[in-house]
Amino acid sequence: MHAYIGGHQAVNDLDFVELALGTPLELWLGVEGESEMERAARLDAARDILADNPALPDDVSRIAAEAIEAYAPELFNVLPLPRPTRRRRSSRKGAAA
């Protein structure tokens, strides 16, 4: 089964997020090892996008809230793990030879 949003195929979760935002996540989060020049260009592009679409932060907040609401049972389904039992080592001191 293939999922398409606005003519674009969403292959994984990140594709859905990218299509919902209309921008790649890397634009907002950055990438590991980016240079200062790359960071400055990324932030400049982000400022331009926010200037063109001032409602974007509200839209992102709404999408995040809807995702949390939809998946809350799975997100908060926490089960306590059993504590490992400590093994006692038997003392072999004084054993007969």
C-alpha positions in Angstrom: 0.0 0.0 0.0 1.3 3.5 -0.9 0.5 6.7 0.8 0.4 9.9 -1.2 -0.1 13.4 0.1 -0.6 16.1 -2.4 0.9 14.0 -5.2 4.0 13.1 -3.1 4.6 9.6 -1.8 5.3 9.3 1.9 7.5 6.3 2.5 8.3 6.7 6.2 7.3 8.7 9.2 9.8 11.5 8.4 8.2 11.9 5.0 4.8 12.4 6.6 6.2 15.0 9.0 8.0 16.8 6.1 4.9 16.8 4.0 2.8 18.1 6.9 5.3 20.9 7.6 5.9 21.7 4.0 9.7 21.8 4.7 12.4 19.3 5.6 13.0 18.7 9.3 16.7 19.4 8.7 15.8 23.1 8.0 14.6 23.5 11.6 16.8 21.1 13.4 20.0 21.3 11.5 22.4 18.5 10.7 25.3 17.1 12.6 28.6 18.6 11.5 27.2 21.6 9.7 29.5 24.5 9.3 28.8 28.0 10.6 28.2 29.1 7.1 25.7 26.3 6.5 24.0 27.0 9.8 23.7 30.7 9.0 22.2 29.9 5.5 19.8 27.4 7.1 18.6 29.9 9.7 18.3 32.6 7.1 16.0 30.3 5.0 14.0 29.5 8.1 13.5 33.1 8.8 12.3 33.7 5.2 9.8 30.8 5.5 8.5 32.1 8.8 8.1 35.6 7.3 6.1 34.2 4.4 4.0 32.0 6.6 3.6 33.5 10.1 1.0 30.9 11.0 3.5 28.0 10.6 4.4 27.8 14.3 0.7 27.5 15.2 0.2 24.9 12.5 3.2 22.9 13.8 1.9 23.1 17.4 -1.5 21.9 16.2 0.0 19.0 14.3 2.2 18.0 17.2 -0.8 18.1 19.6 -2.9 16.0 17.3 -0.2 13.4 17.0 0.3 13.3 20.7 -3.5 12.9 21.2 -3.7 10.2 18.6 -0.8 8.2 19.9 -1.0 9.0 23.6 -1.9 5.5 24.6 1.2 4.1 22.9 3.4 7.0 24.1 2.5 6.6 27.7 2.2 2.8 27.8 5.0 2.3 30.3 5.5 -1.0 32.0 7.8 -1.4 35.0 10.7 -3.8 34.2 11.5 -6.5 36.7 14.6 -5.7 38.8 17.4 -8.1 38.2 18.1 -10.4 41.2 21.6 -10.3 42.6 23.4 -13.6 42.5 25.5 -14.4 45.6 28.8 -15.9 45.0 29.5 -18.9 47.1 32.6 -18.6 49.1 35.2 -21.3 48.4 37.7 -20.1 51.1 39.0 -22.8 53.3 37.8 -25.6 51.0 39.7 -28.8 51.5 42.3 -29.7 48.9 
